[in-house]
Amino acid sequence: MNRHAAHAGPYALGTFRAGGREFAGLVLRDRVHPIDDVAGLHLPSVRQLIEHWDAVRPELAARAELNPDNGFD
């Protein structure tokens, strides 16, 4: 099932499931990029990302600028 939603900034965060695992993802355009490691957090949940927002925001913003076209459809 495809669900589309608009987001206010250059990227959005979400929780996704693929291959039997749940993961936090960085949404760029219409693609999801798994967030496996960021700012010292390994396999973070969206909640953990928000709780550590000051540390993860710069890294996520940099990732969003690097390559928005790779990821999952």
C-alpha positions in Angstrom: 0.0 0.0 0.0 1.4 3.4 -1.0 0.6 6.3 1.3 1.6 9.8 0.3 1.7 12.8 2.5 3.2 16.2 2.1 5.8 17.4 4.5 6.7 21.0 5.5 10.5 20.9 5.1 13.1 19.3 2.8 12.6 16.0 4.6 10.4 14.1 7.0 10.8 11.2 9.5 8.7 8.1 9.7 8.6 4.6 11.0 8.5 1.9 8.3 8.5 -1.8 8.0 10.4 -3.8 5.3 11.9 -7.3 5.2 10.4 -8.1 8.6 12.0 -5.2 10.5 10.7 -1.9 11.6 13.0 1.1 11.2 13.2 4.9 11.3 13.4 6.4 7.9 14.3 9.8 6.3 11.7 10.6 3.7 13.1 12.6 0.7 10.7 13.4 -2.1 9.0 10.0 -2.6 11.7 7.8 -1.2 12.6 6.4 2.2 16.2 6.2 3.4 16.7 3.9 6.4 18.4 5.6 9.4 20.7 2.9 10.7 23.2 5.1 12.5 23.1 8.8 13.2 24.9 11.0 15.8 26.1 7.9 17.7 22.6 6.2 17.8 22.5 2.7 16.3 19.1 1.7 14.8 17.3 4.6 16.4 13.5 4.9 16.7 11.8 8.1 15.6 11.2 8.9 19.2 15.0 8.6 19.9 15.7 10.9 17.0 13.3 13.5 18.4 14.7 13.1 21.9 18.2 13.8 20.5 17.1 16.3 17.9 19.9 18.9 18.5 22.5 16.2 17.8 20.8 14.4 14.9 19.3 17.4 13.0 22.5 18.6 11.4 23.4 15.1 10.2 20.0 14.4 8.8 19.9 17.7 7.0 23.3 16.9 5.5 22.1 13.5 4.4 19.0 15.1 2.8 21.2 17.4 0.7 23.6 14.6 -0.4 21.6 12.2 -2.4 17.8 12.5 -2.3 17.3 10.0 -5.2 18.5 6.8 -3.6 16.3 4.9 -1.2 13.2 2.7 -1.2 10.2 3.6 -3.4 
